[in-house]
């Protein structure tokens, strides 16, 4: 018997909020115990690792969760993820050493942390397919708490970013071994990764477009960060990233609702149930707009005060960034709502072109605005890219609904 959408959403919300909050609190700890420059260095490592790891993911969590007909086994999904993640970590290390020698150690250690997270995501996807959101939530909260505790210890004792990244890797790895793999042993199929070449190649080919979509989307989201670091340095990047991270609350809520809704949307498309598809999309869009407007209102009325409390006075002096970031958050939420529907419908290839447009807009506006306006220009570039993404995904979502 399936859990209710409300129950699934509640569990997914708990897990995503706990996980996202722990990652945001890492930034808070670095800001409080370190400096804006340290925040900039750490977020640069995250920005460099994310697109490569997302490309390597091939969107397998989404593909697996939506594989309601079980065309591939859990062992095959895990085997492919092991292969692609290993390649991604090696590539990240090469990029770090070649282009970011001063931060190479931080980047490499954070890549190892992301590898542990990648393995957990395959287990989460199997649970999501079964609509067992409760155990996913417990895993995410455990990961977040362990990583945060390790980071706090590392910062208090060393004030070192390599140790901070190592703390995240240790926390996520402990949760993987102690909880996720224990849960996986209860699956009704083998959990040993399977490396049958024909299966891996077929699955990789079908999911490859989604991996490219995720990679290009991540590059588009991080383009302002790369340019802020290049033109304005670590301090300005730290100020921008601390503000941008506050957008994660709305993004996290939308991710939770999207993950809870995706399996049902996938079934509705298989059943060609246009009424159900529209009902679920309406829920996603209403939530997206409400969260976005709330964020803009709070940022406009109490943004500077909140930044001073959460971080330090140096961040409060740049409260103008927060309002623009929250406008970008509204557009991002709407794009996310449409994106959940498009992905659940099985439309992957067209998303590559849409995200390429997003990347071009993000790079173009950031290149024009960041050299003159620094972090504020980056925030406006983020806003422009998110708005275009919402528009083009909305058009594609409309096409997919009409095709039913």
N, C-alpha and C positions, 0 to 999 in steps of 0.2 A: 504493500500500500504506500502510495506516494505521500510525502509530507505536504502540508499546505504551502502555498507560495509565501504566506506571511511567516510561517515557521522557518522556511528556507532562508528568507530574506533576513530574519532576525539573527539566525546563526551566522550567516555570511557577513552581516553587518558587524557583529561582535568580533569575528575573526579579522576582518579587514581593518576595522578601527583599531583593534589591539596591535596589529602588525604595523599599520601606518603610523600610529601614535609612537610606537617604540622607535621607528626610524626617524620621525620628526624630533623626538627627544634626544636622539644622538646629536642632531644639529644644535639643539638647545644647549646640551652639555658642552659641545665644542665652543659655542659662542660664549657661554658663561665662564668656562675654565680656560679658554684659549683666546682667540682673536678672530676678527673678520678674515684675516689672511688664511688662518687655519681652516675656517669654514669654506673658503674659496678653494683651497687645495683638496679638501675632502670631496666637495661636490664635483670638482673636476674629475676626480677618479671615478665617481659614480656615473658622470656623464659620458666618460670614455668607455666604461665597461658595458653600460646598458644597451646601446645599439647592437654591439657584437653579440652579446648574450641573447638578445631578443631574436636576432637573425638565426642564431644556432637553435633557438627553441622551436623554430618552424611553426610556431603557433600551436604546438602539439597539445597543450592543455585545453585549448578551445576545441580543436579537432577531436580529441579523445572524449571530452565531456559531451560533445554533440554526436558522437558515434553511437547513437541509440540502437543501431542494428548490429553492433559489435563486429565490424568487418575486420578489425585487427585486435590481437590479444594485448593484455597489459604488458606482457614480456616483450612484445615487439615495440611498443611505444617506449618502454624503458631502455631497450637496447639502442634504439635510434637516438634517444636523448643522451645516453652515455657517450656515443660516438661524436655527436655534434658538439656537446659541451666540452669534451677533451680538446677538440680542434679549436674551439672558441677561446679557451683559457690560454692555449699556446699562442694564438694570434694576438691576444691582448698583451701578453708578456713581450712579444716582439715589438708591437706598436709602442708600448711603454718605454722600452729600452731605447728604441730608435728615435722617438720624438719627444719624450718627456722624462729624460734621464733623472732629473732632480726629484721627480715624484714616482719613479718607476716601482719602488718597493711598495708604496701605498697602493698603487693600481694593481700590481700583481697579487697582493694579499687579498684585496677586495674581490678580485676575479675568482679566487679560490672559494671565498664565501658565497659568491653567486653560483658556483658549481654545486655546492651543497643545497642551495635553494632550488636549483633546477631539478634535482632528484626528488625533492619533496613535492614539487609541482606535479610530477607525473602521478604520484600517489594521490594528491589532492584531486586531480582530474578524474581518476577512477571513482573516487568517492562522490565527486560532483555528478558524474554520470548516473550514479545510483541515488542522487539527491540526498546524500548523507552529509549535510552541511555541518552538523554538530561536531564531528570528529575533525573536519577541516578547521573549524574555528578554534578548537582546543589546540591543535597543532600550531596554528598561526600565533595564538596568544603565548604559548609556551616558547616558541622561537623568539618572539619579540622580547619577552621578559628576560630570557637567558642572555640574549645579545646585549640588551640594555645594561644588565648587571655587569657583564664583562667589560663593556665600553666604559662604564662609570669607574670601575676599578682601574682600568688602564689609564684613563685620563687623570684621575686623582693621583696615581702613583708615578706616572711617567710624563704626562703632557705630550705624548708622542702619537702622531697619526698612524704610523705603522702598527703600533700596539693597539690602537683603536680599531683599525681594520681587522687585525688578528682576533680581537675580542668578538667582533661580529661573526667571523668565520667559526670560532669555537662554539659560540652560542647556537648558531644554526646547525652545526654538525652534531652537537649533543642531542638536539631535538630530533634530528633526522634519525639517529641511531636508536635513541631511547623511546621515541614515540611513533614516528612515521613508519619505520620498518616493522615495528610490532603490529601496528594496525594492518599493514599490507599483508602480513602472514595470514590474516583472516580472510583474504580474498578467495573466491572460489576458483582460482587459477594460479598457475605458477608465477612467482615474483622474481625468478631468476631472469636477467636480461637475455633476450634471444637475438642472436646475430645471424639470421638467415638472410643472405644478401638480397634475394629476390623480393622478400617482404619489406626489407628496409628501403630498398630503392623505390618500390612502388609507393610506400607511405611517404617517403621524402618528396617524391615528385608531386604527389597530390597536395601536400601541405606546404611545399616550398613557397608558393605565392604569398601565403599568409605570413611566413617568416620574413619575406621581403617587405611586406606591408608594415609589420611591426618595427623592423629595422629603420625603414625610411621615416616612419612616424616618430620614432625615437630621435633620429637625427634632426628632424624638424623641430621637435620640442626642445632639444638641447643646443640647436644652432646659436641662439642668443648667448648661451653660456660660453660656448667656444669663443665667440667674438668678444664678449666682455673680458674674458681672460686674456685674449690676444691684445686688445686695444687699451684696456684699463687696469689689468692686473688682478691679483688674487683678492685684494681687499674689496674692490668693487664687485667682483664675482660673489664674494661672501655675502655682501649686503643684498644683492639681487636674489641669490639662492635662498637666503633666510626668509625673504618675503614670499618668494614663489612656493616655498614648502607649505605655507599656510593655505594654499589653494588645495592641498591634498585632502582636506576634510571632505569637501564636496566631491572630489574625484573618488575618494574611498567609498563614500556612500553610493555613488553611481556604479562603481565596480561591484559592490556587494549586490545591489539590485540586479545588475546585469548578469552576474554569475548565477543568481537564483532564477532568473527569468530565461536564460539562454536554452536550457534543455527543453523547456516547454515551447519556446518559439520554434526550435528545431522540429519538434513533433508536429506543431501546427503547420509548418511548411510542408512536411511530409504528407500530412493529412489534407493539405490544401484548404485549411480552415481560415479564410480571410477574416472572419469576425473575431476569432481568438487572437490572430496576429495584431489586428488593429487595437484590440483591448489592451494587450500587453504593451504595445508601443505607446499608447496613450498614458499608461501608468509611468513608463520610463520618462516621457517628455514632461509630464506635469512635475514629477520629482526633480528633474534636471533644472527646470526654470525656477522652481521654488528655492532650491538650494543656492542657485546662482544669485538670485536677487537678495537673499539673506546675507550672503557673503559681501556683496557690494555695499549694502546698507551698514553692516557692522564696520567695514573698513572705512567708510566715509565718516561715520560718527565717532568711532573709538579706535581707529587704526593705530595712531601714534602712541596712545596710551598702552594698547595691547602689546605693541612691539617693545616698548620700554620694559614692561613687566616680563614678557616671555624671554627676551634676549637681553640687550643692554641699551643704554641711551644712544649709542652710535647707530643702532638700527632704527630707533624711534625718530631720529632726525630725517630718515628717508621714508616717512609714511606715505609720501606721494606715490611711491612704487606699489604699495599694497593695493590701493584703489584700482589701479590699472590691471594688476595681476588678478584681482577678483572679477573684473570684466572679462578677462581671458578665461577665468574659471567658468563663468556662465556659458560662454561659447563652447568650452571643452566638454561641459556636462551634456549639452545638446548634441554635440558630435558623438559622444559616447553612447547616448541613447540610440541614435540612428545606426551607429556602428555595431551594436549588439544585434540588431535586427538583420543587418546586411550579412554579418558573419554567420548567424544562425541559419540564414537562407542558403548557405553554401557558396556564396559569391565571394571568391577570394581574389581572382586575377584582376578584376576592375579596380580593386582597392589599391593596387600598386600605383596606377596612374593617378588616383585621387591623392594618395599620400605624397607622390612626387610633386604634385601641384602645391601641397602643403609645405613641402621642403623648399621649393623655389620661392614661395611667398615669404616663408620664415627667414631664409637666407637673404633675400633681397631687402626686406624691410630692416632686418638687423644690420646688414652692411651699410644701409643708409643712415640709420638712427644711432647705433651704438657708438661710432667714433665721436659723434657730437654730444650725445646725451648720456652715454654710459649705461648704468643699470636701468634708468628710466626708459631709455630708448629700447633696451632689451625687453622690458615689460610690454611696450607698445608693439614690438615685433611678435611677441608671444600672442598678444591679443589678435593681431592681424591674421596670423597663421591659423589660430583656433577658429576664428570666424569663417574663414574660407573652408576649413575642414568641415565645419557644421553644415555649411551650405551645400557642398558637393556630396556629402554623405546623405543629407536629406533628400537630394534629388535621386540618388541611387536607391535609397530605401523606398521612396515612392514608386519607382519602377518595379522593384521586387514585389511590393504589395499588390500592384495592379496586375502583375503576371499570374496571380493566383486565380 
